[in-house]
Structures are given as structure tokens and as C-alpha cells.
Amino acid sequence: MTAPIPVSVLTCPQCGFQRTETMPADACQFFYECAGCGAVLRPKPGDCCVYCSYGSVKCPPMQAARPPLTSAPG
């Protein structure tokens, strides 16, 4: 199993501001205040945290839960 990617680029859906953040390794982050416009981001329905909704990489707990990639029959 590969190690989770610890950083993600969050993109604000309201203003487009982007910031690289280090994610918590063992928890989901439910709120994030945009440094660009001050909007408080919350996860979209069905997502566990703001990184899964607005980040370039899913949070470490979701990365760990992802099933391993398998080869397609060929």
C-alpha cells in the first residue's frame, strides 16, 4: 500500500482562490475558511470533508479506504 498524499490544493468554489494545505492524517476537516473571500467551506453532500469536495487530492482517510488499482483484463 502506498503512503497517503499529505497535501492538497483547496479551491474556493465562490472566488476561485487556491491554497496548498497539509491535511490532517487521521481526521476529516469539516470547515475551512477561504483566505481569499472569507467564505466558510463545508463538504458537499456525500463527501466526508472539505478536501474531498474542493481539494486536488482526497483526504488521507479516504485515500487509505480506496481499493487498490487492478489491471484490466486484456
C-alpha positions as CSV (number, residue, x, y, z in Angstrom):
1,M,0.0,0.0,0.0
2,T,1.3,3.5,-0.9
3,A,1.5,6.2,1.7
4,P,-1.3,8.8,1.6
5,I,-0.5,12.1,-0.1
6,P,-0.4,14.7,2.8
7,V,-1.1,17.9,0.9
8,S,-4.0,19.1,-1.3
9,V,-4.7,22.3,-3.2
10,L,-8.1,23.6,-2.0
11,T,-10.0,25.8,-4.5
12,C,-12.8,28.0,-3.2
13,P,-15.9,27.5,-5.3
14,Q,-17.0,31.1,-4.7
15,C,-13.9,33.1,-5.6
16,G,-11.5,30.6,-7.1
17,F,-8.8,31.3,-4.6
18,Q,-6.4,28.4,-4.2
19,R,-4.1,27.4,-1.3
20,T,-2.0,24.4,-0.7
21,E,-2.7,22.9,2.7
22,T,-1.4,20.0,4.7
23,M,-4.3,17.7,5.6
24,P,-4.9,16.0,8.9
25,A,-3.6,12.5,8.7
26,D,-6.3,10.8,10.7
27,A,-9.3,13.0,10.6
28,C,-11.7,14.7,8.3
29,Q,-11.9,18.5,8.2
30,F,-15.5,19.8,8.1
31,F,-14.9,23.5,7.8
32,Y,-12.3,25.7,6.0
33,E,-12.3,29.5,5.8
34,C,-11.2,30.8,2.4
35,A,-8.3,33.2,2.7
36,G,-9.4,34.9,-0.5
37,C,-13.0,35.8,0.3
38,G,-13.7,34.6,3.8
39,A,-16.3,32.0,2.8
40,V,-16.6,29.1,5.1
41,L,-16.4,25.9,3.0
42,R,-18.3,22.8,4.1
43,P,-18.3,19.4,2.5
44,K,-20.6,18.7,-0.4
45,P,-23.4,16.1,0.3
46,G,-21.8,12.6,0.2
47,D,-18.3,13.9,0.9
48,C,-16.6,13.5,4.3
49,C,-14.6,16.7,4.3
50,V,-13.7,19.9,2.5
51,Y,-10.6,18.2,0.9
52,C,-12.8,15.5,-0.7
53,S,-15.1,18.3,-2.0
54,Y,-12.7,21.1,-3.0
55,G,-9.2,19.6,-2.9
56,S,-6.9,18.3,-5.6
57,V,-6.4,15.2,-3.5
58,K,-8.9,13.3,-1.3
59,C,-8.2,13.3,2.4
60,P,-5.8,10.7,3.9
61,P,-8.6,8.5,5.5
62,M,-10.4,8.3,2.1
63,Q,-7.1,7.6,0.3
64,A,-6.5,4.7,2.7
65,A,-10.0,3.4,2.1
66,R,-9.7,3.4,-1.7
67,P,-9.5,-0.1,-3.1
68,P,-6.2,-1.0,-4.8
69,L,-5.9,-0.5,-8.5
70,T,-6.1,-3.6,-10.6
71,S,-5.2,-4.4,-14.1
72,A,-8.0,-4.6,-16.6
73,P,-8.3,-7.9,-18.3
74,G,-6.6,-7.8,-21.6
